[in-house]
Amino acid sequence: MLNKIIELGFSSTEAKELIKVSKNIESDPKITLTYFIKDKNKQGGKIVTEIISIKKIDLITEELISTDKRKISLKNIIDIE
């Protein structure tokens, strides 16, 4: 799992944080996430930072799924705290 996350461009520290969160899914882990949201109507988008409760990290679809059912591409994540 660590190698797959690092292959996606995450630093070792960020990859370890994602793994730690994924192992504690039942305890409703919250992380501060900075990520890019593509604009649906035009080229570009915006960068958002927010606290998110994680439901699942899916390495097959390369998505982080929040408890409110949002899907965030792991490739769009800029920072994890």
C-alpha positions in Angstrom: 0.0 0.0 0.0 2.8 2.4 0.9 4.5 2.0 -2.5 1.3 2.4 -4.4 0.6 5.7 -2.6 4.2 6.9 -3.2 3.8 6.0 -6.9 0.9 8.5 -7.0 3.3 11.3 -6.1 2.8 11.5 -2.3 5.8 12.1 0.0 6.6 9.3 2.4 5.2 11.3 5.2 1.9 11.9 3.4 1.7 8.3 2.4 2.2 7.2 6.0 -0.6 9.6 7.1 -3.0 8.1 4.5 -2.2 4.6 5.7 -2.6 5.6 9.3 -6.0 7.1 8.5 -7.1 4.0 6.4 -6.3 1.7 9.4 -8.5 3.8 11.7 -11.6 4.2 9.4 -13.9 2.9 12.1 -12.9 5.7 14.5 -14.2 8.3 12.0 -10.8 9.8 11.3 -10.7 13.5 10.3 -7.9 15.0 8.3 -7.2 18.5 7.0 -7.0 18.1 3.2 -5.9 20.5 0.6 -6.9 19.5 -2.9 -7.8 20.7 -6.4 -11.4 20.9 -7.7 -11.7 21.1 -11.5 -14.2 23.6 -12.8 -17.0 21.8 -14.6 -17.8 24.6 -17.0 -14.4 26.0 -18.0 -10.7 25.2 -17.9 -9.0 25.5 -14.5 -10.5 25.2 -11.0 -9.8 26.0 -7.4 -7.7 24.8 -4.5 -9.7 24.0 -1.3 -8.6 23.2 2.2 -11.0 21.6 4.6 -11.4 19.1 7.4 -12.8 15.9 6.0 -14.0 12.6 7.7 -12.7 9.7 5.7 -14.9 6.6 4.9 -12.5 4.8 2.5 -9.3 5.1 0.6 -9.7 3.2 -2.7 -6.4 2.5 -4.3 -8.0 0.7 -7.3 -10.0 3.8 -8.4 -7.3 6.1 -6.7 -10.0 8.0 -4.7 -10.5 9.1 -1.2 -14.2 8.8 -0.2 -15.5 11.0 2.5 -18.3 10.1 4.9 -20.6 12.5 3.0 -19.9 10.4 -0.1 -17.6 12.9 -1.9 -15.0 11.3 -4.1 -11.6 13.1 -4.3 -9.0 11.8 -6.7 -5.8 11.0 -4.9 -4.0 12.7 -7.8 -5.7 16.0 -6.9 -4.6 16.0 -3.3 -2.0 18.7 -2.6 -1.4 18.4 1.1 -2.5 16.2 4.1 -2.3 17.1 7.7 
